[in-house]
């Protein structure tokens, strides 16, 4: 077996295991991973355009890039916590809510990065992502507390 095949087998095993640990390779996790990658890439783009708010010069920074990767890993830990809580409670709303919230956050960050690069986008896209963020903030079936006097 060639080294390339071994690497592919190891990558598939690690990827499959991670997907299972994170609650399954469903649409929510797939979209979140894609949005995380797009956010990282558009963040690099803002650095290339020298529009990044992460450095004084607005350019690329290895430290900012590393912090971004650590932040993405922390997001996956949050998804893991949601998946574990779902298993403990016997439902699936916690992980899904976390995924929706993170997808919306990543989407809004992508739009912000695109704006910094001068790429126009339709306003309704921001509205959809803001609504999704609100939806992810309250799990399925959860009711919002009523204000006093109503």
DAMO-V551609 format. One record per residue. N is the residue number from 1. RES is the residue in one letter. PHI is phi in degrees with one decimal (999 if undefined). PSI is psi in whole degrees, -180 to 180 (999 if undefined). Layout:
# DAMO-V551609
<<N,RES,PHI,PSI> <N,RES,PHI,PSI>>
This chain:
# DAMO-V551609
<<1,X,999,132> <2,X,-77.2,159> <3,X,-62.0,-34> <4,X,-62.8,-43> <5,X,-64.8,-40> <6,X,-62.7,-43> <7,X,-62.7,-43> <8,X,-64.0,-40> <9,X,-65.4,-44> <10,X,-63.9,-44> <11,X,-62.0,-42> <12,X,-65.1,-41> <13,X,-65.8,-45> <14,X,-65.4,-45> <15,X,-61.7,-44> <16,X,-64.4,-41> <17,X,-64.7,-45> <18,X,-61.9,-43> <19,X,-61.1,-42> <20,X,-65.4,-43> <21,X,-62.4,-35> <22,X,-83.9,11> <23,X,100.0,9> <24,X,108.7,154> <25,X,-90.2,66> <26,X,-95.9,-179> <27,X,-60.2,-39> <28,X,-61.3,-45> <29,X,-70.4,-39> <30,X,-61.4,-46> <31,X,-64.7,-43> <32,X,-59.9,-46> <33,X,-61.9,-43> <34,X,-62.7,-44> <35,X,-65.4,-38> <36,X,-62.8,-43> <37,X,-64.3,-43> <38,X,-65.1,-38> <39,X,-64.3,-43> <40,X,-63.1,-44> <41,X,-66.7,-42> <42,X,-70.1,-29> <43,X,-64.1,-41> <44,X,-62.8,-39> <45,X,-60.9,-41> <46,X,-63.8,-35> <47,X,-67.4,-40> <48,X,-65.0,-34> <49,X,-82.3,0> <50,X,57.8,42> <51,X,-119.6,7> <52,X,-70.7,139> <53,X,-87.1,2> <54,X,-84.6,-17> <55,X,-131.6,160> <56,X,-64.6,-39> <57,X,-80.6,-14> <58,X,83.0,0> <59,X,-88.5,-171> <60,X,-69.8,149> <61,X,-143.3,125> <62,X,-64.7,-33> <63,X,-66.2,-43> <64,X,-65.5,-39> <65,X,-63.5,-42> <66,X,-65.1,-43> <67,X,-60.8,-37> <68,X,-63.3,-41> <69,X,-66.6,-40> <70,X,-63.1,-40> <71,X,-62.7,-41> <72,X,-64.3,-41> <73,X,-63.0,-40> <74,X,-63.2,-35> <75,X,-63.5,-41> <76,X,-66.8,-33> <77,X,-63.5,-39> <78,X,-62.8,-42> <79,X,-62.9,-41> <80,X,-59.1,-46> <81,X,-59.7,-42> <82,X,-62.5,-42> <83,X,-64.3,-41> <84,X,-66.4,-41> <85,X,-64.9,-37> <86,X,-61.8,-44> <87,X,-62.5,-41> <88,X,-67.3,-34> <89,X,-98.8,-8> <90,X,76.7,27> <91,X,-135.1,-171> <92,X,-133.5,15> <93,X,-81.9,-26> <94,X,-70.3,-53> <95,X,-60.9,-44> <96,X,-61.9,-42> <97,X,-62.5,-42> <98,X,-63.2,-44> <99,X,-60.6,-46> <100,X,-61.6,-43> <101,X,-61.1,-46> <102,X,-68.9,-37> <103,X,-60.4,-45> <104,X,-63.4,-44> <105,X,-60.0,-46> <106,X,-64.5,-41> <107,X,-62.0,-43> <108,X,-64.5,-37> <109,X,-66.4,-39> <110,X,-61.3,-46> <111,X,-62.1,-40> <112,X,-61.8,-45> <113,X,-63.2,-42> <114,X,-61.9,-41> <115,X,-61.0,-41> <116,X,-64.4,-29> <117,X,-86.3,-3> <118,X,84.5,17> <119,X,-90.8,120> <120,X,-74.1,151> <121,X,-146.8,154> <122,X,-71.9,141> <123,X,-59.7,-34> <124,X,-62.7,-26> <125,X,-65.7,-43> <126,X,-63.3,-42> <127,X,-60.9,-42> <128,X,-62.1,-45> <129,X,-66.8,-37> <130,X,-66.4,-39> <131,X,-66.4,-39> <132,X,-65.2,-38> <133,X,-62.5,-43> <134,X,-63.7,-40> <135,X,-65.0,-39> <136,X,-71.2,-19> <137,X,-74.6,-21> <138,X,-127.0,117> <139,X,-58.6,159> <140,X,-52.3,133> <141,X,82.0,-7> <142,X,-77.7,143> <143,X,-106.9,145> <144,X,-81.2,140> <145,X,-64.1,141> <146,X,-79.9,144> <147,X,-75.0,149> <148,X,-65.4,143> <149,X,91.8,3> <150,X,-115.5,999>>
